[in-house]
Amino acid sequence: MAPDNDTDDPQQQSFSTGRVIVALLLIVGYPLSVGPFMWLYSRDIVPMIVAIIYQPLFWVIAICPDSVQAIFHWYIGWWNG
């Protein structure tokens, strides 16, 4: 009798790959999306209440080294022109 191994199931592998892709998109996309948000906010297209989504990111940036904070502020400034 063959051992029951879930990793041999192509459907399970596809689901696992999908989860990894979604996680990577969130890890990269979440911080990068703050720039477009600030651009939209500066033009009164979205209300500031939406910024609550970015509060955890702002907390992390606040405890990062100055060099990381400078890059973050440059990125936001780049979007705001």
Secondary structure as GFF3:
##gff-version 3
##sequence-region A 1 81
A	DSSP	three_ten_helix	6	8	.	.	.	ID=ss1
A	DSSP	alpha_helix	10	32	.	.	.	ID=ss2
A	DSSP	alpha_helix	34	42	.	.	.	ID=ss3
A	DSSP	three_ten_helix	48	54	.	.	.	ID=ss4
A	DSSP	alpha_helix	55	63	.	.	.	ID=ss5
A	DSSP	alpha_helix	66	80	.	.	.	ID=ss6
###
